[in-house]
Amino acid sequence: MQAIVLKSQGQLEIEQRPLPERFGPGQALVRVAAAGICGSDIPRAFDGKAYHYPLVLGHEFSAVVEDPADSGLQAGQRVVVFPLLPRLDDPFSLIGEYAVSSDYDYYGSRRDGGMQQYLWVPRANLIPVPDHVSLVAAAMTEPAAVSLHAVSKLRVASATVALVIGGGPIGVMVAQFLRIRGCTAVWVAEPDGRKRELARNLGFDVIDPTAEDTVAAIAERSNGRGADCVVEAVGLALTFEQAFRACATFGQLVLLGNPAGSLSLSAELVSTILRRELTIYGTWNSKVTPVGHSEWDEVLGRMGQTLVVEPLISHRVTIAEAPAIMEAMYSRQTWFNKVIVQMDPELR
Ligand SMILES: [Zn+2]
């Protein structure tokens, strides 16, 4: 089989490899259909953020069951893969909170992931894809579930004004879930004109932070109150600070963006958090429990209906094209939004 292998920092190569070995009972061999390139994969590949070398990236992927073995699934079943492999004796795993458990394994970061043609996956990590969802769209299930998990922290009351800072794929999916959850107005602040245009086309109000101050803009558009719900989906010190300042009194803030640097909180900013009685949430990963009623099930049920993901895909590339596009993403030579590697373009 073919695999896109990170051999060392910045060194991506396509290799012929033998099929992987099964590593436990109740697993199925899947043939990968499509794998998304996550924002986190770029520093993982090029900034030395990989756990080890060699490593096959890919934690956002769809597949088709090739050999069900003793998994109980059928050959040909279309699936998405929850990338986290929990240690089941962890106390958080016992209550289905795998993302906050310890010593877990993870496709595409701690073990070889979806940028190879075949993988063995435990039954509990395989979630069936409904017929109405294409396998390319299904490769967006993981980031969509991360977006939903962030929004699920918030209590949405009536007449809620929401602000999403960052209009990349995650930010725009967050905006969609805020709308689904009943926010009256959802604003997206994004400096990139093409991404703003995409958000606008999906029905969102947009703020251009290169033309006006995000905090002043949201205040002006909410009669001076600010946003009741803010989701920070960038991770820069500047946008973190904007997120705090944009909150209305009794506002709620979700910190979702992976921090690119440290943030120091001025006494004045902390005082604002106190005086406005803000609620601040962290969010990490997503949940596949309870089985059948999880964030992943909700995402797949809504995909192509109330959740639109296809317009967020800027590039669909082949295995052969993947290393070059990842280098272009790192060096910012190419405009991109969501990039999907079609590991097998025949699988739809
Ligand atoms: Zn990711």
Residues whose N, C-alpha, C, O or C-beta is under 5 A from the ligand:
A	BS01	ZN	C38 S40
